[in-house]
Amino acid sequence: MKMTKLALAAAAAMTAATPALADLVIPTLNYRTGPFAPNGIPYADGFSDYLKLLNARDGGVGGVEIRELECETAYNTQKGVECYEATKGEGALVYIPQSTGITYQLIPKASVDEIPVHSIGYGRTSAADGKVFEWIFNYPGTYWDAASILTKHALDMEGGSLEGKNIVLLHHNSAYGREPIRTLEELATKHGFTLSLLPVDSPGQVQNSQWLEIRRSRPDFVFFWGWGVMNQVAIQEAANIRFPMDRFMGVWWSGAETDVLPAGAGADGYKAITWHQPGMDFPIYDDLKAHVYDAGNTSGDGAHIGTVLYNRGLYAAIVTTEAIRKAQEIHGVADITPPMMRDGMEALEITADRWAELGLEDFTGPISISCEDHGAPGVAAIQQWDASAEQWTLVTDFIEPDKDVVDALIVADAAAYAQEQGITPRTCE
Amino acid sequence: MLYREAGDFKTSYQDDAQTFPIAFDRYRYYFVLFVAFAVIPFMITEYWEKAVLVPFLVFAIAAMGLNILTGYCGQVSLGTGGFMAVGAYAAYKLMTGFPDLNIFFVVLLAGGVTAGVGLVFGLPSLRIKGFYLAVATLAAQFFLVWLVNKWPWLYNYSASGQITAPERSVLGVSVTGPDVAPWASYLFCLVFVVLLAWLMRNLTRGRIGRQWMAIRDMDIAAEIIGVNPMTAKLTAFALSSFYIGVAGALFFAVYLGAGESESFGILQSFIVLFAIIIGGLGSIFGSFIGAAFMILMPVLLKNVLAGYLGWPTSIATHMEFVIVGALIVVFLILEPHGLAALWRLAKEKLRLWPFPY
């Protein structure tokens, strides 16, 4: 009896999984479990909901349905590799690894398997150099852009000079958290501030000694590269030692509702960098409500709709599907292949008008990717948390990073990678 | 009926002392080797390579290494992850520092470097035992991972501390780097597994292995009958670290192709320790079956729950933990000596079957 039931279920699952004649396969390496789940879930929900919206409202992209292949990585590199191998045979168009560690794993494979990898605002910074990293994209910005923009904001707050100031980088002790160090070191010499590093070991629930150090040394600014439960702990600790919250600034992965809410009123004034607007004051939410939420297709429990990371999931899904659209346009076929997808990503252009058409007016700046620059536009704004209203608001315009510093570093690092791996950079004619 | 010594006449002392005295076992062993070397390489796909077979082989080597130390010599160690990190970073430095050195020797040398480090961390074992030694090796775990973070020379001053394995080949077939045929990396690991298992079997049957076991069973008695505890314990630490270093080098260079200090956390130490406890302490077969349990069971459950039954991935992952955890408890209650003991018992029963007394 039990066996027949099991066999039936297996048979049903297999028929359900049989691919349709044509579909656009997007694997999502989500993490809804583990210490990074509080941040992984809203993002994953936003991403899936947008794909569901396209399938329900427009019948996919260009008339071809999108098939999402969800695979759980728990932010673990080994599981990420397993997910990659399990899904790539299904015709995956693009990989969005959602983890800097997994991105590093996939970078060498991307050019061999000819499947593009898109690390959306994370991963290897020098992958922005499209001449060396043909198959890797990291638009709309890199950690080096983020580090530079945070420094610029700090400069503004200090009236234009950081001479003799102390800045602490509190970071996740992994490839992700160490990524901004090189730029910050460069900026420290340029602006004359002292940089000290305080690494926190993964997953980051224990930060007592780091905050003891901050309390002792009283730095002028703390820059923060955290993710998952580490964010909540850090913001709580900062509140506990009454660190001035407007001088505590997180990267775009450390500025969501789930990160600040546990600290309550103590988190008021905490800042984080972001490349898109928070909130759900956009027409796209009407469509989502009509076609997804009311149809009972909400991903997850629907508790995260409209949060920062949910919006970021929407953003990721939009830049991915817009690249599919572009690829269909370039090649004139609806059922595209991964190399076509790469062409679409490289030619992607989303103007302000297009964002408005998508139902997200003024949600973010325009995007224009080119063969040389896989990390454009690299601009971001600072958002601040208002604990009494429980919402994020943008407190600056979109800021340009210090391109002199960042671009030189990207070229140097990409050249070093090309040499190590024996890659001849292509010419972008 | 097949499983008998009867009728299998041994005519030399060498025959008498062989590893598999029963003909059936011997043929089974050759059969397994034949399948592993001559059948699987023709059927292996990338998924089987990267998700199933290579991780299994790598962790089998690590489990054998820890089994030498914990299972045979009785010294508890929680430093496996740290020693794997030493092996991985040593392999990386050797690969980038000596591009012409064959990867086969790189892996062996990485094991050698780890043996040296293991020897140093083995010194406290001469004075402390049991839980206290476990804590000392735990310190090694944290120290070594901290060190590979702290010392930029080890990762060639790269911006993020990530190490990436360059392309290297054996006899013209590339085994590391992005463009590797599944059979090549599988066979490369398999050769190490077979060599190291063969070495371990012979070590544990000989003088050195008997010294280890004497120390494990009662160190004072062993000392009185003339076993030198220093050489016994230190050889166990060195050899165990050598195995774990080889596993770490393969883990980084062949299995993942890239690595960072985070991949060698305390969790890896626990996985290997659980593998030998569940598989069977002091058993080579136990190392294999334990590694299979810890590495392959989650992959199997994932494929069944999320793949065939179509459960949401998050629930499937949570259930994976529940089921693996429950199975560990069940196995430890039913057979505290590990799955290898079940196997041993089954073999004894088979010998008597069909007329048990």
Interface residues (C-beta under 8 A of the other chain):
Chain A: A9 A10 A12 A13 M14 A16 A17 N30 R32 T33 A37 I41 E70 C71 E72 A74 T77 Q78 V81 E82 Y84 E85 A86 K88 G89 T100 G101 Y104 Q105 I107 P108 K109 S111 V112 R124 T125 S126 N173 S174 A175 Y176 R178 E179 I181 R182 P199 S202 D413 A416 E420 Q421 G422
Chain B: E46 Y47 E49 K50 A51 P55 T96 N149 S158 A159 S160 G161 Q162 T164 P166 E167 G177 P178 D179 L256 G257 A258 E260 S261 E262 S263 G265 V299 K302 A306 G307 Y308 L309 G310 P312 T313 S314 A316 T317 H318
